[in-house]
Amino acid sequence: MVFGLVALAAAGALLLGDAFPGLFPVRVHDFLGAFPLAIIALVYLISHLYKSPTRGELIKAVLLALAFLFWAASLVLSNSPLATLFGDLAIGLFVLDIFFVIFGWPTKLLE
């Protein structure tokens, strides 16, 4: 719960920086965007581990957490060639996750 609240506070700081552009140095914006994404991904995984998930639920949680972590990495490494790759991986994982939510997860994968 504490880390979830920290993630929310960081997201709030990000929006506050948008409302008042001079409030934070320019490079801080990327960190403020990445930090809540990374923290909430870890909180999401940890919360699933406490629920004694099935294999399928754990795979789904890892997939979504990885998408958030790649998104965070793309923000932190915005000046690196890896940023584009990490951003694309995040997009692919988010799209895959929603595709499976809409059309169903492969049952063999989740058994």
Stockholm file with secondary structure:
# STOCKHOLM 1.0

chainA/1-111         MVFGLVALAAAGALLLGDAFPGLFPVRVHDFLGAFPLAIIALVYLISHLYKSPTRGELIKAVLLALAFLFWAASLVLSNSPLATLFGDLAIGLFVLDIFFVIFGWPTKLLE
#=GR chainA/1-111 SS CHHHHHHHHHHHHHHHHHHSTTSSCHHHHHHHHHHHHHHHHHHHHHHHHHTCCCHHHHHHHHHHHHHHHHHHHHHHTTTSHHHHHHHHHHHHHHHHHHHHHHHCCCHHHHC
#=GC SS_cons         CHHHHHHHHHHHHHHHHHHSTTSSCHHHHHHHHHHHHHHHHHHHHHHHHHTCCCHHHHHHHHHHHHHHHHHHHHHHTTTSHHHHHHHHHHHHHHHHHHHHHHHCCCHHHHC
//
